[in-house]
Amino acid sequence: MRLLIEIAAPWIASLDQKPVALMTPAILLRTALTDGDDNVWRSRCPNIKIFEIPGQHHTLFEPENVGALRKAFLAATCDW
């Protein structure tokens, strides 16, 4: 695993050097935990709409969060 990381890490880092924008509508359903990454997403997808949902990545489908996830998904995809 370490060898794979040593080989892959420089390549993965190079992806952010000169990102190519995806010129199509996109949506991102995310939790507050990753709101610091919004600018990175916007540099890749200028037409992105970001919807914040409660919980964390591993609790999106918990009973207390699934209603908000559904509501955000429906709002994000209403124009589809």
C-alpha positions in Angstrom: 0.0 0.0 0.0 2.8 2.4 0.8 4.4 1.8 -2.6 1.1 2.5 -4.3 0.7 5.7 -2.4 4.3 6.8 -3.2 3.7 6.2 -6.9 0.1 7.6 -7.0 0.4 10.7 -4.7 2.4 12.9 -7.1 0.0 12.1 -10.0 -3.0 12.8 -7.8 -1.5 16.1 -6.7 -0.8 17.1 -10.3 -4.5 16.9 -11.1 -5.1 20.2 -9.1 -2.2 22.1 -10.8 -4.2 23.2 -13.8 -7.8 21.9 -13.4 -9.9 21.8 -16.5 -13.4 23.2 -15.9 -16.4 20.9 -16.6 -18.8 23.2 -18.5 -22.0 21.5 -17.7 -24.5 21.8 -14.9 -23.6 19.8 -11.8 -24.9 19.3 -8.3 -23.1 18.4 -5.1 -24.9 17.1 -2.0 -22.5 17.6 0.9 -22.4 17.8 4.6 -21.0 20.8 6.6 -17.9 18.7 7.2 -16.6 19.3 3.7 -17.8 22.9 3.1 -14.1 24.0 2.9 -13.9 22.2 -0.4 -16.5 24.3 -2.2 -14.0 26.5 -4.0 -12.2 23.4 -5.4 -15.5 22.1 -6.7 -16.3 25.5 -8.2 -13.0 25.6 -10.0 -13.7 22.3 -11.6 -17.4 22.8 -12.1 -18.3 26.5 -12.5 -22.0 25.7 -12.9 -22.3 23.7 -9.7 -25.1 24.0 -7.3 -24.2 22.9 -3.8 -26.8 21.6 -1.4 -25.9 21.1 2.3 -27.4 18.2 4.1 -27.3 17.3 7.7 -25.1 14.5 9.2 -21.8 13.3 8.1 -20.6 11.2 5.1 -21.2 8.0 6.9 -24.6 9.0 8.4 -26.4 10.3 5.3 -28.9 7.4 5.3 -29.6 7.4 9.0 -33.3 7.9 9.8 -32.8 11.4 11.2 -31.0 12.5 8.0 -32.7 10.7 5.2 -35.7 13.1 4.9 -33.3 16.1 4.5 -31.3 14.1 1.9 -34.5 13.3 -0.1 -35.5 17.0 0.1 -32.1 18.2 -1.1 -32.0 15.6 -3.9 -35.5 16.6 -5.1 -34.6 20.3 -5.0 -31.3 19.7 -6.9 -32.9 17.6 -9.6 -36.2 19.5 -10.1 -35.0 20.8 -13.6 -33.9 17.4 -14.9 
